[in-house]
Amino acid sequence: MVCPESTMVSSACQAMPACAGIGLRARHHAEVLREQPAVGWLEVHSENYFGAGGAPQDFLDCIGARYPLSLHGVGLSLGSTDALDLDHLAELGRAVRRFRPRLVSEHLAWSSAGGRFANDLLPLPYTDEALELIAARIRAVQDSLGRRILIENVSSYVEFAASCMSEWDFLATLAAEADCDILLDVNNVYVSAHNHGFDAGAYLDALPPSRVQEIHLAGHSRTHIDGVELIVDTHAAPVSAAVWELYARALRRFGPVATLIEWDAELPALEVLVAEAHRAEAMLRSADGLPHSAEGSLRSADGSPRSAEASPRSAEGLPRSAETRPPSRITHAA
């Protein structure tokens, strides 16, 4: 593939700018290259770019020359008692070396047992044993990659009766024990707070600001099971008003943090994603004490503001341009 001419951005060993980005899906590859939308960065699922070559890798090479990238994994099953998948880890290492992402992340979850895989990210029991296990596995991943990774909180719909600590205490302790950073999914906090009846604000207040290096925002849906209303993390809708409100609280707690709009199902037009990113960007700039326009604005890698309305590129290659509770607590035996 011959990439369109553009100022190149070197992303190796640079911090992710504290601005708003979008999740990049294959449907939007060509449009992003052609239109070069005014967003600060892009995130992809790591596993979609495993392998020595092909059209997806070629597209990401070109896109990565224009935008800072983040690799977001879904397949390492860090919370599993199965042996760490070294082949998977080797593929991730190759992707990191090729695409030079500024952030690499995975989930506080498990998805395999006895060599069988579930098509889901399943919650852990929050016990000392689980903490020791997953901290050791994260350290092994970081040693293999030669860099710190971010761990994301997942949404959940059941809890383990064996848990002896809260999810937020588990995550904060894990970050210290494994010396990893945190990818805070604000929508997942809201979803789980509703489903299990805890205070979403208390969750945010328990996390160390120095560890929170990325925030995710996404849409959700509501359903009823046995008369209980559950919120489901679908990634198939705009960010809700309640999640935007919780995001504002997160910004007051953690300051401006690189923020991503996630949308995986019922994928909308690219301009819809960009508009959501601009709303997040406006809130980021307010949190940073900077003026902002209705359309939002973006920052270059050094943190300087860039107008979202301007089309030329900077020298760095960047665009210028839980308040409800369920009727009952749901538990699951360990």
C-alpha positions in Angstrom: 0.0 0.0 0.0 1.2 3.5 -0.9 0.3 5.9 1.9 -1.0 9.4 1.1 1.5 12.1 1.7 1.5 13.5 5.2 3.8 14.8 7.9 4.9 11.8 9.8 4.6 11.4 13.6 7.2 9.5 15.6 5.2 7.8 18.4 7.9 5.7 20.0 8.6 6.5 23.6 6.2 9.5 23.7 3.4 10.0 26.1 -0.2 10.0 24.8 -1.5 13.6 24.6 -4.3 14.4 27.0 -6.9 14.8 24.4 -9.8 12.9 22.9 -9.6 10.0 20.4 -11.8 7.3 18.9 -11.7 3.6 18.5 -10.7 2.7 15.0 -12.6 -0.2 13.3 -11.9 -1.7 9.9 -15.0 -0.1 8.3 -13.4 3.3 8.8 -9.9 2.6 7.8 -10.1 4.1 4.3 -12.2 7.0 5.4 -9.8 7.9 8.2 -6.9 7.9 5.7 -8.8 9.9 3.2 -10.5 12.5 5.5 -7.9 12.6 8.3 -10.6 13.6 10.9 -9.8 16.0 13.7 -9.2 13.6 16.5 -6.2 13.5 18.8 -5.4 9.7 18.6 -6.7 6.3 17.6 -7.1 3.0 19.5 -7.3 -0.5 17.9 -7.8 -4.0 19.2 -4.4 -5.5 19.3 -5.5 -9.0 18.1 -6.9 -7.6 14.8 -3.3 -6.7 13.8 -1.5 -9.9 14.7 0.4 -11.6 11.9 3.3 -10.7 9.6 1.3 -8.7 7.1 -1.9 -8.0 5.2 -4.2 -5.2 4.4 -5.1 -4.4 8.0 -1.5 -4.0 9.0 -0.7 -1.9 6.0 -3.6 0.4 6.8 -2.5 0.8 10.4 1.1 1.5 9.2 -0.3 4.5 7.2 -2.7 5.6 9.9 0.0 5.4 12.6 2.1 7.8 10.5 -0.6 10.4 11.1 -2.0 9.7 14.5 -0.7 8.5 17.9 -1.9 4.9 18.4 -3.0 2.8 21.3 -3.1 -1.0 21.3 -6.0 -2.4 23.3 -6.0 -6.1 23.9 -8.9 -8.5 24.6 -7.3 -11.9 24.5 -4.5 -12.3 27.1 -7.0 -13.6 29.7 -4.8 -12.2 32.5 -7.1 -13.4 35.3 -7.1 -17.0 34.2 -5.3 -19.9 36.0 -4.3 -21.3 32.6 -0.6 -20.7 31.7 0.0 -17.4 30.1 -0.3 -17.8 26.3 3.3 -17.1 25.2 2.4 -17.3 21.5 -0.2 -14.6 22.0 2.2 -12.5 24.0 4.8 -12.9 21.2 2.3 -11.7 18.6 1.5 -8.7 20.9 5.3 -7.9 21.1 5.6 -8.0 17.4 2.6 -5.6 17.0 4.1 -3.3 19.6 7.4 -3.2 17.8 5.8 -2.6 14.4 3.2 0.0 15.3 5.0 1.7 18.2 1.8 2.6 20.2 2.0 5.1 23.0 -0.3 3.0 25.1 -0.8 -0.7 25.5 -3.7 -2.0 27.5 -5.6 -5.2 28.6 -8.5 -6.0 30.9 -8.9 -6.9 34.5 -10.7 -10.1 33.5 -10.4 -13.8 32.5 -11.8 -15.4 29.4 -10.3 -18.9 29.4 -10.2 -22.0 31.6 -8.7 -25.4 30.8 -7.9 -24.3 27.3 -11.5 -23.3 26.5 -12.3 -19.7 25.7 -15.4 -17.7 26.4 -16.3 -14.9 24.0 -16.5 -12.4 26.9 -14.4 -10.6 29.5 -15.4 -12.2 32.8 -15.0 -10.6 36.3 -12.6 -11.9 38.9 -13.1 -12.8 42.6 -11.5 -10.0 44.5 -9.3 -12.1 46.8 -5.7 -12.0 47.9 -5.0 -15.2 45.8 -6.5 -13.6 42.6 -4.5 -10.4 43.3 -1.2 -12.3 43.6 -2.0 -14.3 40.4 -2.9 -11.4 38.2 -0.1 -9.2 39.5 2.5 -11.8 38.6 1.0 -12.3 35.1 1.0 -8.5 34.5 4.6 -8.3 35.6 5.5 -11.1 33.2 3.7 -9.3 30.3 5.5 -6.0 31.1 8.9 -7.8 31.3 8.2 -9.4 27.9 7.1 -6.2 26.3 9.7 -4.0 28.0 7.1 -1.4 29.0 4.3 -0.7 31.4 0.8 -1.6 30.4 -2.6 -0.3 31.4 -5.3 -2.5 33.0 -9.0 -1.7 32.4 -11.9 -2.3 34.7 -14.6 -4.3 33.1 -18.4 -4.2 33.5 -20.0 -7.0 35.5 -23.4 -8.5 36.1 -22.5 -11.0 38.9 -20.2 -11.0 41.8 -18.3 -13.7 43.6 -19.3 -14.5 47.1 -15.7 -15.2 48.0 -14.5 -11.6 47.3 -12.9 -10.1 50.4 -12.4 -6.5 49.0 -14.1 -4.1 46.6 -13.3 -3.9 43.0 -11.8 -0.5 43.3 -9.5 -1.5 46.2 -8.4 -4.6 44.2 -7.6 -2.4 41.2 -5.7 0.2 43.1 -3.7 -2.4 45.0 -3.0 -4.3 41.8 -1.6 -1.2 40.1 0.8 -0.8 43.0 1.7 -4.5 43.2 2.3 -5.0 39.5 3.6 -1.5 38.8 1.1 -1.1 36.0 -1.2 1.8 35.1 -5.0 2.0 34.9 -7.3 2.4 32.0 -10.4 3.8 33.7 -13.6 2.9 31.8 -16.1 5.4 33.2 -19.0 3.7 31.5 -18.1 0.3 33.1 -17.9 2.0 36.5 -21.4 3.4 35.9 -22.8 0.0 34.6 -21.4 -2.0 37.5 -22.4 0.6 40.1 -26.0 0.3 39.0 -25.9 -3.5 38.7 -24.4 -4.1 42.1 -25.6 -1.1 44.1 -22.3 0.7 44.9 -21.3 4.3 44.8 -19.6 5.2 41.5 -18.0 8.2 43.0 -16.4 6.2 45.7 -14.9 4.0 43.0 -13.2 7.0 41.4 -12.1 8.4 44.7 -10.3 5.2 45.6 -8.0 5.2 42.5 -4.6 6.9 42.6 -4.6 9.7 40.1 -0.9 9.0 39.1 -1.9 5.6 37.8 -4.9 6.6 35.6 -3.4 7.2 32.2 -6.4 6.7 29.9 -10.2 6.9 30.1 -12.8 5.1 28.1 -16.3 6.3 27.4 -19.0 4.2 25.7 -22.7 3.6 25.4 -24.9 1.1 27.2 -28.4 -0.4 27.2 -30.9 -1.5 29.8 -32.7 -4.8 30.2 -34.7 -6.7 32.8 -33.9 -10.2 34.1 -36.3 -11.7 36.7 -37.7 -8.3 37.4 -34.3 -6.7 38.0 -33.1 -3.9 35.8 -29.6 -4.4 34.5 -27.4 -2.1 32.5 -25.4 -3.8 29.8 -22.1 -2.4 28.4 -23.0 -2.7 24.7 -20.7 -0.2 23.0 -23.6 0.3 20.6 -25.0 3.8 21.5 -23.9 7.3 22.3 -22.4 8.1 25.7 -25.3 8.6 28.1 -26.0 11.8 30.0 -25.3 10.0 33.3 -21.9 8.8 32.0 -20.9 12.2 30.8 -21.7 13.5 34.3 -19.5 10.8 35.9 -16.8 11.6 33.4 -16.9 15.2 34.6 -16.4 14.0 38.1 -13.5 11.8 36.9 -11.8 14.8 35.3 -12.1 16.7 38.6 -10.4 13.8 40.3 -7.7 12.9 37.8 -7.3 16.0 35.7 -7.0 15.9 31.9 -6.4 12.3 30.8 -6.3 10.9 27.3 -9.9 9.9 26.6 -11.3 7.4 24.0 -14.8 7.1 22.6 -15.5 3.3 22.2 -18.2 2.1 19.7 -18.1 -1.5 18.5 -21.6 -2.6 17.6 -24.0 -0.9 15.3 -21.1 1.2 14.2 -22.2 4.7 13.2 -20.8 7.1 10.6 -17.3 8.3 11.3 -18.6 11.9 11.9 -20.8 10.6 14.8 -17.7 9.2 16.6 -15.8 12.5 15.9 -18.6 14.5 17.3 -18.5 12.4 20.5 -14.8 12.9 20.7 -15.2 16.7 20.3 -17.6 16.7 23.3 -15.0 14.9 25.4 -12.3 17.3 24.2 -14.3 20.3 25.2 -14.7 18.8 28.7 -10.9 18.0 28.8 -10.1 21.6 28.0 -12.4 22.9 30.6 -10.8 20.6 33.2 -7.4 22.0 32.1 -8.6 25.6 32.4 -8.4 26.2 28.7 -11.0 27.9 26.5 -12.8 25.7 24.0 -15.2 26.0 21.1 -18.5 24.2 20.6 -16.8 21.8 18.2 -14.0 21.0 20.6 -10.3 21.3 20.0 -7.3 19.0 20.0 -3.8 19.0 21.3 -0.5 18.0 19.8 1.8 15.6 21.5 3.4 18.3 23.5 0.1 19.3 25.0 -0.3 22.5 23.1 -3.9 23.3 21.8 -4.9 22.8 18.2 -8.1 24.0 16.7 -10.4 21.2 15.6 -11.7 23.4 12.7 -8.4 23.7 11.0 -7.3 21.0 8.5 -3.5 21.4 8.2 -1.3 19.2 10.3 1.1 20.2 13.0 4.8 19.4 12.8 4.1 16.4 15.0 1.6 15.1 12.4 -1.4 15.5 14.6 -4.7 16.9 13.4 -5.1 20.7 14.0 -7.9 20.9 13.5 -24.3 6.1 39.3 -27.1 7.1 40.7 -29.6 4.2 40.7 -29.6 0.9 42.5 -31.1 -2.5 41.5 -33.8 -4.1 43.6 -31.4 -6.8 44.9 -27.7 -7.6 45.0 -26.7 -10.3 42.5 -24.1 -12.8 43.7 -22.4 -15.7 42.2 -20.8 -18.5 44.3 -17.0 -18.9 43.9 
